[in-house]
Amino acid sequence: MRPEVGQYLLQSAQKLAGDLASNQPNDYDAATLRTYALLNMFSAVDHDRGADLRVWENDAMRELFAMAAQIVLEQSLADRLLEAGASADKSLRISDLNEAGDALRALLFDLQASLEGTDDQALADLHRESWAFLCEATKRRALPLMPM
Amino acid sequence: MIDKDLADKITAYLVHCYPDANDLSVDELSRIHGGASRETYALTANWSQGGETVSKPLIFRRDPTTGLIETERDVEFAAYRAFHGSVPVPEPLFLETDPKWLDRPFFVMERILDGQVGSPFAADNYGDHAAAIGESFWRYLGDIAANQDAVLALAGVLPAVAPNECWSRELDYWENEIDRHELEPQPLVRAAIRWLRANPPPPPAQVTVVHGDYRTGNFLHDGAGDILALLDWEMVHLGDPLEDIAWAIDPMWCWFNRDRPGLMISREEAITIWEQASGLTVDNVALHWWELFSQVKGLAIWITAGETYEKSDNKDAVLAFSSLVCTDIHNQVLAEKMPKLLGMEG
């Protein structure tokens, strides 16, 4: 699709925050347009990196779960981990990746809750791995914020 | 643009409130950003009375159809009333619950003229006046914590809480908000909640009025070092005064300059001033608990904002911004903190 989506989202952000906001008769409407300008800018970022980021996250969680399934003691959780670890994304559409990611994150939540306070070294290492993933995912998702 | 219908309705209401006013008119009516939990309108009412011309700048705070947080306008109004005269707040004037006037309940208060609002997302708000504003900001928060008369005055509208239940009541409330409004699983905030429950803080020495949203962006200053008004009391409640300190020093409100909470003065200076004004001592273990709680509370608010934007008719851009940007910031804070709290670093 040309021009690139990001390009005209940024262009529209510029227009919203510039001329259009300046010409509003009141501060409320001007502030609303400036806020939408920022949202457009973040949308441009997500348009470019969104699929890559979500595929990385989903794959990383599956890898973690496949490993966890071999270590976790509780059988029902281990079964769910095994199944999730072997799953795949339905497509590269953002909505499909989100749906799969939500299911995987819900399982990550259950896994971490089960690992907290463990004395077992292998489980403690797994807990550490799960947090390493979560921290890296948060870092990758961070928006390019600038002072306003 | 504000429709004429709203201006006419406000005029009719003010005529009702000021029966001795002649030729009352409403000018300069405009919507302003005053928190996404209520619609806020600024205006000036003009009338003549006893041969004198009266000009009164006013704020109308109307309940939304849906908002960022669900709050009671009578509680906020009562808080303004309880603190008016002791710390700088606008004078509360009328509380109206009858929907016949403006379709939804609202209250009216004095409008503070020529006030400036700082942005949490700036690198600097207050320039050379940061120290003076910071001194006032923290002293007023200490004054709020010290004001036991206000606790009594608000006892009729705010539920009582025992010192050892302050933390659990707040955590229960905000966790429930996340349960109700979560659009996607949130492992970071859930882990923080588990940690908070497993490591409760010591109780406060005394239960105080907690503003609930005391921070940069929620007060007006004059641009010359003085705070004119402390605003947005919609989340006021009784509780542990450290909750307000923790919220005010949260990284959200100084993201681009984290050494100066609220973009004012250092954390150490802030706590010293607060302790002097309140006569209370900050327990650092408890404060660290409340700081993590602040991230949970913030995320509950931003999660609710996102759900409101997606699922209701309220498409206020602030809701989308809060959901996107504020969630991102608080998740980054939790990603920094949680591995340390869980003993995974070092």
Interface residues (C-beta under 8 A of the other chain):
Chain A: P25 N26 D27 Y28 A31 T32 T35 Y36 L38 L39 F42 N98 G101 D102 R105 A106 L108 F109 Q112 A113 E116 H127 R128 W131 L134 C135 T138 K139 R141 A142 L143 L145 P147 M148
Chain B: M1 S30 R31 I32 H33 S119 F121 A122 A123 E184 P185 Q186 P187 L188 R190 A191 R194 W255 F256 D316 A317 V318 A320 F321 L324 V325 D328 I329 N331 Q332 L334 A335 M338 P339 L342 M344
